[in-house]
Amino acid sequence: MLADYHVHSEFSDDSSYPMDEVCAHACELGITELCFTDHVDYGVKPDFDNIPSDMKGVRIENGIPVTNVDYKHYFPRIEQMREQFAPNLVVRTGMEFGAQSHTLEQFNALFERYASVWDFIILSIHQVDDQEFWSGDFQKGRTQAEYNMAYYEEMLYVAEHFDNWSVLGHLDLIKRYDPAGIWPDSNTRDIVAEILKCVIRKGKGIEVNTSSFRYGLPDLQPSTEILRLYRDLGGRILTFGSDSHKPKHLGAHIPEVHDRVRALGYSQFCTFNHMEPMFCEL
């Protein structure tokens, strides 16, 4: 079974890949199940239908405000895809919550607002204190130790204080945007272990994000060391996602990563239905 559980479409601010093209392409690639997980990042983006009249704090790109998902059209469009591509492709309803410690109330409200439709939620840390990693704003003025530890501390807080999620996305994402190079896992092992214990205690999981290949990282994301630690702590819930934003990303490297994760001692991965993990053989 080939499932891609981290897929972005034209409803994400950083993608223009139409949902119907995603689904058609998935069928061509032999993907049997996918989950749309478009971006919501409270704190740095307003909702599509709640742009402030004075545009204060709103980023403009190519003359267009950068916003969160257009919820009104997102969920019906996924339902259309589900009907259009059945039975060849199972299409799940998800989202990627770019949560921060000060935005959890907004995410709880969003989750409850659409409680009946969710299949899957990726919990990701994309910013801390509304400072972006990709732009370098968060790292600026901090030592490598300071910004790495602050990233994992934020993740631990969010994981402990928020319940409406399925898996932690690209757990060691900070490596992708570290201007000083990759900080060794040994330096963060203790706090990562605390995060993983929280994941397991809550009955949640982690994703293996195959975008590590296109970003030129030297290891999987999360790293093989983190995956071994998760296994040793008793973690069982794993999903695989390409973090696709365009056609060449979709499904990329997932079969290869199946093999690598199997070699680490895992025998199963998960898909999700109505927020419940469904175990599949690797």
C-alpha positions in Angstrom: 0.0 0.0 0.0 1.3 3.4 -0.9 -0.1 6.3 1.1 1.0 10.0 1.2 -0.2 11.7 4.3 1.3 15.2 3.8 0.0 16.8 0.7 -0.6 20.5 -0.1 -2.9 21.9 -2.7 -3.9 25.3 -4.0 -5.5 25.9 -0.6 -2.1 26.3 1.0 -0.5 29.8 0.6 2.7 28.1 -0.6 1.2 25.9 -3.3 -0.7 26.2 -6.6 -1.2 22.5 -7.2 -4.9 22.0 -7.9 -6.6 19.2 -5.9 -8.0 17.4 -8.9 -4.5 17.4 -10.5 -3.0 16.0 -7.3 -5.6 13.2 -7.2 -5.2 12.3 -10.9 -1.4 12.3 -10.5 -1.6 10.2 -7.4 -3.6 7.5 -9.3 -0.9 7.6 -12.1 1.8 7.0 -9.4 0.0 4.1 -7.8 -0.8 6.0 -4.6 -3.9 4.3 -3.1 -4.5 6.8 -0.3 -3.7 10.4 0.4 -4.5 13.1 2.9 -4.7 16.8 2.1 -3.0 18.7 4.8 -3.0 22.4 3.9 -1.5 25.0 6.0 -3.0 27.0 8.9 -0.4 29.1 10.8 -2.2 31.4 13.3 0.0 34.2 14.6 1.6 34.9 11.2 -1.4 34.6 8.9 -5.0 35.7 9.2 -7.9 33.5 8.2 -9.0 33.8 4.6 -12.3 35.4 5.6 -10.9 37.5 8.4 -8.3 39.8 6.8 -8.0 43.0 8.9 -9.3 46.0 7.1 -6.1 48.0 7.8 -4.0 44.9 6.5 -1.8 45.3 9.6 0.6 42.4 9.9 -0.6 40.8 6.6 2.2 39.6 4.3 1.5 40.4 0.6 3.0 38.2 -2.1 2.4 39.0 -5.8 -0.2 41.5 -4.7 -2.2 38.8 -2.8 -2.6 38.6 1.0 -1.0 35.5 2.5 -3.7 33.7 4.5 -4.8 30.5 6.1 -7.0 28.0 4.3 -10.3 29.1 2.8 -12.3 26.7 5.0 -15.6 27.4 3.3 -14.4 25.9 0.0 -11.7 23.5 1.3 -13.8 20.9 2.9 -16.4 20.6 0.1 -13.6 20.4 -2.5 -12.1 17.4 -0.6 -15.5 15.7 -0.6 -15.7 16.3 -4.3 -12.3 14.6 -4.8 -13.3 11.7 -2.6 -16.4 11.1 -4.8 -14.7 11.8 -8.1 -11.7 9.4 -7.6 -13.3 6.6 -5.7 -12.7 3.7 -5.7 -9.2 4.1 -7.1 -8.0 6.6 -4.5 -9.0 7.1 -0.9 -9.0 10.8 -0.1 -8.8 11.9 3.6 -9.5 15.3 5.1 -6.7 16.8 7.1 -4.7 19.9 7.8 -1.3 21.0 9.0 -1.6 23.0 12.2 1.5 25.3 12.5 0.8 25.8 16.2 2.6 28.0 18.7 2.1 28.2 22.5 0.1 31.4 22.2 -2.2 30.2 19.4 -3.6 27.0 20.9 -7.0 28.5 21.7 -7.5 29.4 18.0 -6.6 25.9 16.9 -8.9 24.4 19.5 -11.7 26.6 18.1 -10.9 25.6 14.5 -10.8 21.9 15.3 -14.2 22.1 17.2 -15.7 24.1 14.4 -15.2 21.3 11.9 -15.1 18.4 14.4 -17.2 16.1 12.3 -15.0 16.1 9.2 -11.4 15.6 10.4 -9.5 12.4 9.6 -6.0 13.6 10.4 -4.1 16.6 11.8 -0.3 17.2 11.5 1.0 19.2 14.4 4.0 21.2 13.2 6.2 23.9 14.8 6.8 26.4 12.0 7.4 29.5 14.1 8.2 30.5 17.6 6.9 33.9 19.0 5.7 34.5 15.4 9.2 34.4 14.1 9.7 32.3 11.0 12.5 29.7 10.6 12.6 29.8 6.8 13.4 33.5 6.8 16.0 33.2 9.5 14.2 35.7 11.8 14.0 33.2 14.6 17.6 32.2 14.5 18.9 35.8 14.3 20.6 37.0 17.5 20.6 33.5 19.1 23.4 31.0 19.3 22.9 27.6 17.7 22.2 26.0 21.0 19.7 28.7 21.9 17.5 28.4 18.8 17.6 24.7 18.7 16.6 24.3 22.3 13.9 27.0 22.0 12.5 25.1 19.1 12.2 21.8 21.0 11.0 23.5 24.1 8.1 25.1 22.1 7.3 21.7 20.6 7.2 20.0 24.0 4.9 22.7 25.4 2.5 22.5 22.5 2.4 18.7 22.4 1.7 18.7 26.2 -1.0 21.4 26.2 -2.8 20.6 22.9 -4.8 17.4 22.2 -6.4 17.9 18.7 -3.7 16.3 16.5 -2.6 13.0 15.1 1.1 13.1 14.5 4.1 15.5 14.9 5.2 16.7 11.5 8.9 16.7 10.5 10.0 16.6 14.2 13.5 18.0 13.6 12.5 20.6 11.1 14.9 23.2 12.6 17.7 21.3 10.9 16.4 22.3 7.5 16.9 26.0 8.4 20.0 25.9 10.6 22.5 28.4 9.2 25.3 26.9 11.3 24.7 23.4 10.0 23.0 20.5 11.7 23.3 20.4 15.5 24.0 16.8 16.7 21.0 14.8 17.9 23.0 14.0 21.0 22.6 17.6 22.1 18.8 17.4 22.1 18.3 13.8 23.0 16.9 14.4 26.4 14.2 16.9 25.3 13.4 14.9 22.2 12.9 11.9 24.5 10.4 13.9 26.6 8.6 15.0 23.4 8.3 11.4 22.2 7.2 10.1 25.6 4.4 12.7 25.5 3.5 11.6 22.0 3.2 8.0 23.1 1.4 8.8 26.3 -1.3 10.7 24.4 -1.7 7.9 21.8 -0.3 10.1 19.0 2.4 9.5 16.4 5.1 11.0 14.4 5.5 11.4 10.6 8.5 10.5 8.5 8.7 13.4 6.1 10.4 12.6 2.8 11.1 16.2 1.8 14.5 15.6 3.5 15.7 14.3 0.2 14.8 17.4 -1.8 16.2 19.7 1.0 19.5 17.9 0.8 19.5 16.7 4.4 22.0 13.9 5.2 19.4 11.8 7.0 15.7 11.1 7.2 13.4 13.6 8.9 13.2 12.9 11.7 16.6 11.4 11.8 17.3 7.6 12.1 18.5 8.3 15.7 15.2 9.9 16.6 13.3 7.0 14.9 15.3 4.5 16.9 14.6 6.4 20.1 10.9 6.5 19.3 10.9 2.7 18.6 12.8 2.0 21.9 10.4 4.1 23.9 7.5 2.0 22.5 6.3 4.3 19.7 4.2 2.6 17.0 2.2 5.2 15.1 4.1 6.4 12.0 2.9 8.1 8.9 4.7 8.9 5.7 4.3 12.1 3.8 6.1 13.8 0.9 5.2 17.3 2.0 4.1 17.8 -1.6 3.6 21.3 -3.0 4.0 20.5 -6.7 3.8 17.5 -9.0 7.4 16.4 -8.7 7.1 16.1 -4.9 4.0 13.9 -4.7 4.8 10.4 -3.3 8.5 11.1 -3.7 10.8 8.6 -2.0 8.1 7.0 0.1 8.8 3.4 -1.0 12.5 3.9 -0.3 11.7 5.3 3.1 9.5 2.3 3.8 12.5 0.1 3.3 14.7 2.2 5.5 12.2 2.4 8.3 11.6 -1.4 8.1 15.4 -1.8 8.5 15.1 0.1 11.8 12.7 -2.5 13.2 9.3 -1.1 12.3 6.8 -3.4 10.7 3.7 -1.2 10.4 2.7 2.3 9.5 -0.6 4.2 9.8 -3.3 5.8 7.8 -6.1 7.6 9.6 -9.9 7.6 9.5 -11.9 10.1 11.7 -8.8 10.7 13.7 -8.2 7.0 14.5 -5.0 5.3 13.4 -5.4 2.3 11.1 -2.3 0.0 11.1 -1.0 -1.2 7.8 1.9 -3.7 7.1 5.1 -2.2 5.8 
